[in-house]
Amino acid sequence: MSNIKFAIPKGSLEDATFKILEKSWTKVTRKNRTYRVYLDDPSILVKMLRPQEIPTLVSEGLYDVGITGKDWVGETNSDVEPILDLEYGKIRLVIAFPDKYSYKNLDAMIADYGKRKNTSYFF
C-alpha cells in the first residue's frame, strides 16, 4: 500500500487544524516548530505548508489531499474538488489608514484617488 501525502495549513489555521484532526480520528504529533507532522497512521505523510500553496500542490499531484481555505481554492483557480467544508478558520479583513490621513472610510479615499486596489483575497 502506498503512502497518502496530506498537506495541512501552517500559520493561523494550524492550531484549529490540529484540534479538528485530533477530535475526528487521530493523534497529532509535532516535534518542536518543524513543518513535519506525524499522525497515528504511519501511511499518512503530513507536511505543513502555506495555505495558499496547498490547492496548487494538490492539483499538480504533489499531495493527495489537503486542508486549506475556500478563498485560496478560488484565488489560485486550482483544479481541485472540495469534498468537505470544515467550517473553521473564518477570516476577518480590515482596512487601515495611517493617522496622518483624514479619511473616515474607504469610499472617501477612493473618491479622492479613483484607483482600484488589488487584493490577494477572492471575493
FIROTOR-655719 format. One record per residue: x, y, z of N, C-alpha, C in turn. Coordinates in nm, 4 decimals. Example, Ala and Ser with C-alpha at 12.3 -4.5 7.8 and 13.67 -1.06 7.14 Angstrom:
NODE      nxx      nyy      nzz     caxx     cayy     cazz      cxx      cyy      czz
NODE   1.3190  -0.5690   0.7800   1.2300  -0.4500   0.7800   1.3200  -0.3300   0.7800
NODE   1.2850  -0.2250   0.7080   1.3670  -0.1060   0.7140   1.2900   0.0030   0.7870
END
This chain:
NODE      nxx      nyy      nzz     caxx     cayy     cazz      cxx      cyy      czz
NODE   0.0843  -0.1184   0.0000   0.0000   0.0000   0.0000   0.0885   0.1243   0.0000
NODE   0.0554   0.2211  -0.0836   0.1361   0.3429  -0.0909   0.0916   0.4430   0.0151
NODE   0.1809   0.5348   0.0448   0.1525   0.6379   0.1437   0.0614   0.7454   0.0859
NODE  -0.0157   0.8066   0.1729  -0.1011   0.9195   0.1357  -0.0284   1.0464   0.1767
NODE  -0.0144   1.1398   0.0840   0.0515   1.2675   0.1124  -0.0563   1.3717   0.1434
NODE  -0.0518   1.4247   0.2648  -0.1556   1.5108   0.3195  -0.0944   1.6467   0.3549
NODE  -0.1433   1.7539   0.2940  -0.0950   1.8896   0.3210  -0.1919   1.9606   0.4144
NODE  -0.1379   2.0166   0.5220  -0.2214   2.0931   0.6147  -0.1627   2.2339   0.6287
NODE  -0.2471   2.3309   0.6651  -0.2003   2.4700   0.6701  -0.1190   2.5024   0.7946
NODE  -0.0153   2.5804   0.7745   0.0583   2.6357   0.8875   0.0050   2.7766   0.9119
NODE   0.0503   2.8375   1.0177   0.0077   2.9744   1.0453  -0.1201   2.9796   1.1267
NODE  -0.2069   3.0721   1.0925  -0.3261   3.0979   1.1739  -0.4237   2.9811   1.1780
NODE  -0.4174   2.8903   1.0820  -0.5096   2.7763   1.0794  -0.4528   2.6512   1.1460
NODE  -0.3250   2.6510   1.1842  -0.2643   2.5261   1.2290  -0.3232   2.4722   1.3588
NODE  -0.3443   2.5558   1.4601  -0.3990   2.5050   1.5860  -0.5382   2.4468   1.5670
NODE  -0.6226   2.5155   1.4925  -0.7580   2.4652   1.4667  -0.7529   2.3357   1.3859
NODE  -0.6571   2.3239   1.2945  -0.6429   2.2020   1.2149  -0.6021   2.0857   1.3037
NODE  -0.5051   2.1065   1.3925  -0.4644   2.0005   1.4851  -0.5835   1.9556   1.5696
NODE  -0.6607   2.0516   1.6201  -0.7755   2.0176   1.7047  -0.8792   1.9357   1.6293
NODE  -0.9086   1.9749   1.5063  -1.0110   1.9023   1.4316  -0.9634   1.7617   1.3951
NODE  -0.8351   1.7455   1.3654  -0.7819   1.6119   1.3366  -0.7870   1.5238   1.4606
NODE  -0.7478   1.5782   1.5748  -0.7491   1.5004   1.6985  -0.8911   1.4673   1.7427
NODE  -0.9817   1.5590   1.7246  -1.1212   1.5346   1.7624  -1.1852   1.4314   1.6697
NODE  -1.1448   1.4319   1.5446  -1.2067   1.3454   1.4448  -1.1565   1.2022   1.4490
NODE  -1.0229   1.1844   1.4470  -0.9798   1.0457   1.4328  -0.8357   1.0134   1.4632
NODE  -0.7508   1.1051   1.4929  -0.6104   1.0677   1.5073  -0.5357   1.1577   1.6042
NODE  -0.4316   1.1035   1.6605  -0.3414   1.1822   1.7444  -0.2418   1.2534   1.6538
NODE  -0.2170   1.3796   1.6823  -0.1243   1.4602   1.6029   0.0009   1.4854   1.6865
NODE   0.1165   1.4558   1.6281   0.2438   1.4783   1.6965   0.3303   1.5688   1.6106
NODE   0.3862   1.6683   1.6762   0.4754   1.7609   1.6063   0.5945   1.7884   1.6967
NODE   0.7121   1.7686   1.6432   0.8326   1.7915   1.7223   0.8774   1.9361   1.7059
NODE   0.8814   2.0077   1.8173   0.9212   2.1489   1.8185   0.8398   2.2301   1.7186
NODE   0.9054   2.3155   1.6433   0.8350   2.4013   1.5476   0.8678   2.3617   1.4036
NODE   0.8803   2.2330   1.3785   0.9082   2.1868   1.2426   0.7792   2.1824   1.1621
NODE   0.7922   2.1663   1.0318   0.6750   2.1587   0.9451   0.6366   2.0149   0.9137
NODE   0.7014   1.9203   0.9775   0.6668   1.7800   0.9598   0.5783   1.7397   1.0774
NODE   0.4643   1.6811   1.0472   0.3664   1.6409   1.1477   0.3437   1.4912   1.1324
NODE   0.3221   1.4234   1.2440   0.3011   1.2788   1.2406   0.1638   1.2458   1.2977
NODE   0.0955   1.1535   1.2310  -0.0343   1.1042   1.2768  -0.0165   0.9618   1.3274
NODE  -0.1196   0.9074   1.3921  -0.1139   0.7691   1.4394  -0.0958   0.6704   1.3249
NODE  -0.1447   0.7036   1.2091  -0.1349   0.6156   1.0924  -0.0066   0.6477   1.0159
NODE   0.0933   0.5581   1.0190   0.2207   0.5873   0.9521   0.2123   0.5901   0.7995
NODE   0.1007   0.5463   0.7428   0.0873   0.5501   0.5965   0.0423   0.6877   0.5463
NODE   0.0141   0.7805   0.6392  -0.0246   0.9168   0.6014   0.0922   1.0098   0.6331
NODE   0.1522   1.0640   0.5283   0.2648   1.1565   0.5429   0.2108   1.2991   0.5406
NODE   0.2356   1.3736   0.6467   0.1779   1.5070   0.6619   0.2872   1.6131   0.6552
NODE   0.2586   1.7202   0.5835   0.3505   1.8345   0.5766   0.2688   1.9615   0.5940
NODE   0.3197   2.0529   0.6748   0.2553   2.1826   0.6932   0.3088   2.2790   0.5884
NODE   0.2169   2.3461   0.5202   0.2518   2.4386   0.4125   0.1716   2.5673   0.4269
NODE   0.2103   2.6683   0.3512   0.1299   2.7904   0.3470  -0.0046   2.7554   0.2830
NODE  -0.1166   2.7999   0.3418  -0.2484   2.7620   0.2897  -0.2692   2.7986   0.1435
NODE  -0.2085   2.9079   0.0970  -0.2274   2.9490  -0.0422  -0.1543   2.8578  -0.1408
NODE  -0.0588   2.7783  -0.0936   0.0134   2.6851  -0.1808  -0.0583   2.5516  -0.1967
NODE  -0.1407   2.5168  -0.1003  -0.1984   2.3824  -0.0947  -0.2856   2.3488  -0.2155
NODE  -0.3795   2.4328  -0.2602  -0.4617   2.3936  -0.3761  -0.3788   2.3619  -0.5006
NODE  -0.2786   2.4430  -0.5277  -0.1951   2.4207  -0.6462  -0.1167   2.2910  -0.6340
NODE  -0.0586   2.2655  -0.5177   0.0207   2.1442  -0.4989  -0.0650   2.0182  -0.5068
NODE  -0.1890   2.0264  -0.4573  -0.2807   1.9123  -0.4701  -0.3201   1.8936  -0.6163
NODE  -0.3522   2.0019  -0.6859  -0.3939   1.9892  -0.8265  -0.2807   1.9371  -0.9146
NODE  -0.1562   1.9653  -0.8780  -0.0416   1.9165  -0.9545  -0.0021   1.7740  -0.9169
NODE  -0.0713   1.7160  -0.8182  -0.0444   1.5784  -0.7793   0.0707   1.5601  -0.6823
NODE   0.1253   1.6692  -0.6301   0.2344   1.6568  -0.5339   0.1834   1.6138  -0.3964
NODE   0.0557   1.6404  -0.3698  -0.0115   1.5939  -0.2486  -0.1434   1.5319  -0.2906
NODE  -0.1867   1.4304  -0.2144  -0.3113   1.3610  -0.2471  -0.4334   1.4346  -0.1946
NODE  -0.4182   1.5012  -0.0826  -0.5294   1.5695  -0.0178  -0.4730   1.6850   0.0645
NODE  -0.5555   1.7857   0.0886  -0.5089   1.8985   0.1680  -0.6232   1.9720   0.2342
NODE  -0.5885   2.0456   0.3372  -0.6830   2.1343   0.4046  -0.6368   2.2768   0.3769
NODE  -0.7275   2.3596   0.3281  -0.6953   2.4996   0.3007  -0.8239   2.5809   0.3021
NODE  -0.8129   2.7087   0.2841  -0.9307   2.7949   0.2819  -0.9978   2.7972   0.1459
NODE  -1.1294   2.8161   0.1471  -1.2041   2.8286   0.0209  -1.1519   2.9455  -0.0616
NODE  -1.1096   3.0511   0.0081  -1.0586   3.1678  -0.0638  -0.9369   3.1321  -0.1479
NODE  -0.8505   3.0458  -0.0983  -0.7305   3.0084  -0.1741  -0.7623   2.9143  -0.2891
NODE  -0.8640   2.8319  -0.2741  -0.9050   2.7458  -0.3862  -0.9527   2.8341  -0.5008
NODE  -1.0349   2.9339  -0.4701  -1.0843   3.0245  -0.5733  -0.9766   3.1144  -0.6297
NODE  -0.8919   3.1669  -0.5432  -0.7880   3.2608  -0.5862  -0.6866   3.1955  -0.6795
NODE  -0.6523   3.0702  -0.6536  -0.5498   3.0029  -0.7340  -0.6068   2.9357  -0.8584
NODE  -0.7399   2.9301  -0.8706  -0.8045   2.8615  -0.9833  -0.7517   2.7201  -1.0017
NODE  -0.7212   2.6541  -0.8928  -0.6666   2.5186  -0.8985  -0.7756   2.4181  -0.9326
NODE  -0.7366   2.3157  -1.0046  -0.8290   2.2101  -1.0443  -0.8374   2.1070  -0.9323
NODE  -0.9117   2.1418  -0.8275  -0.9320   2.0523  -0.7137  -1.0816   2.0420  -0.6862
NODE  -1.1196   1.9369  -0.6182  -1.2600   1.9155  -0.5841  -1.2773   1.9275  -0.4333
NODE  -1.3377   2.0372  -0.3850  -1.3645   2.0465  -0.2410  -1.4603   1.9350  -0.1995
NODE  -1.4250   1.8626  -0.0936  -1.5086   1.7495  -0.0524  -1.5788   1.7710   0.0810
NODE  -1.5324   1.8688   0.1613  -1.5947   1.8905   0.2911  -1.5623   2.0308   0.3412
NODE  -1.6641   2.1015   0.3872  -1.6433   2.2319   0.4497  -1.6251   2.2083   0.5992
NODE  -1.5053   2.2306   0.6493  -1.4760   2.2065   0.7904  -1.5284   2.3175   0.8807
NODE  -1.5701   2.4278   0.8216  -1.6339   2.5383   0.8929  -1.5519   2.5913   1.0101
NODE  -1.4258   2.6165   0.9843  -1.3422   2.6841   1.0829  -1.2449   2.7748   1.0094
NODE  -1.1793   2.8612   1.0842  -1.0798   2.9492   1.0247  -1.1390   3.0664   0.9497
NODE  -1.2472   3.1209   0.9991  -1.3064   3.2376   0.9339  -1.2063   3.3527   0.9353
NODE  -1.1959   3.4232   0.8239  -1.1021   3.5346   0.8168  -1.1747   3.6657   0.8432
NODE  -1.0995   3.7627   0.8866  -1.1531   3.8969   0.9084  -1.0637   3.9928   0.8322
NODE  -1.1225   4.0633   0.7397  -1.0474   4.1605   0.6613  -1.0701   4.2997   0.7181
NODE  -0.9637   4.3765   0.7276  -0.9750   4.5140   0.7749  -0.8988   4.6048   0.6798
NODE  -0.9363   4.7293   0.6795  -0.8650   4.8313   0.6036  -0.8168   4.9337   0.7048
NODE  -0.6893   4.9676   0.6961  -0.6320   5.0624   0.7916  -0.5640   5.1767   0.7176
NODE  -0.5768   5.2954   0.7725  -0.5113   5.4144   0.7191  -0.4153   5.4673   0.8243
NODE  -0.3041   5.5277   0.7819  -0.2174   5.5955   0.8791  -0.2932   5.7110   0.9441
NODE  -0.2564   5.7451   1.0656  -0.3219   5.8547   1.1385  -0.3162   5.9866   1.0629
NODE  -0.2128   6.0059   0.9823  -0.1981   6.1340   0.9113  -0.3041   6.1540   0.8030
NODE  -0.3743   6.0476   0.7618  -0.4808   6.0610   0.6616  -0.6089   6.1052   0.7300
NODE  -0.6855   6.1866   0.6608  -0.8096   6.2373   0.7202  -0.9311   6.1528   0.6818
NODE  -0.9097   6.0435   0.6109  -1.0220   5.9612   0.5640  -1.0896   5.8893   0.6801
NODE  -1.2224   5.8849   0.6707  -1.3007   5.8137   0.7713  -1.3489   5.6787   0.7198
NODE  -1.3395   5.6596   0.5870  -1.3810   5.5319   0.5292  -1.3149   5.5131   0.3924
NODE  -1.3273   5.3936   0.3391  -1.2642   5.3599   0.2119  -1.3254   5.4374   0.0954
NODE  -1.4558   5.4601   0.0984  -1.5214   5.5342  -0.0100  -1.4614   5.6739  -0.0273
NODE  -1.4294   5.7399   0.0833  -1.3709   5.8741   0.0761  -1.2326   5.8704   0.0109
NODE  -1.1540   5.7702   0.0449  -1.0216   5.7595  -0.0154  -1.0317   5.7290  -0.1648
NODE  -1.1203   5.6388  -0.2020  -1.1380   5.6033  -0.3433  -1.1870   5.7243  -0.4223
NODE  -1.2764   5.8031  -0.3620  -1.3263   5.9230  -0.4302  -1.2119   6.0196  -0.4603
NODE  -1.1166   6.0315  -0.3691  -1.0015   6.1200  -0.3907  -0.9035   6.0648  -0.4938
NODE  -0.8742   5.9381  -0.4833  -0.7697   5.8800  -0.5676  -0.8234   5.8116  -0.6925
NODE  -0.9449   5.7617  -0.6867  -1.0067   5.6964  -0.8021  -0.9262   5.5792  -0.8555
NODE  -0.8605   5.5062  -0.7665  -0.7791   5.3922  -0.8084  -0.8401   5.2635  -0.7558
NODE  -0.8217   5.1595  -0.8321  -0.8661   5.0282  -0.7887  -0.7539   4.9633  -0.7091
NODE  -0.7884   4.9046  -0.5980  -0.6903   4.8371  -0.5138  -0.7014   4.6872  -0.5360
NODE  -0.5884   4.6207  -0.5549  -0.5856   4.4758  -0.5721  -0.5742   4.4081  -0.4374
NODE  -0.6191   4.2857  -0.4325  -0.6112   4.2073  -0.3111  -0.5748   4.0645  -0.3451
NODE  -0.5212   3.9938  -0.2486  -0.4931   3.8519  -0.2689  -0.6098   3.7672  -0.2187
NODE  -0.7190   3.8322  -0.1774  -0.8362   3.7590  -0.1312  -0.9393   3.7502  -0.2418
NODE  -1.0028   3.6361  -0.2517  -1.1020   3.6084  -0.3546  -1.2401   3.6407  -0.3000
NODE  -1.3141   3.7234  -0.3710  -1.4498   3.7588  -0.3271  -1.5499   3.7015  -0.4228
END
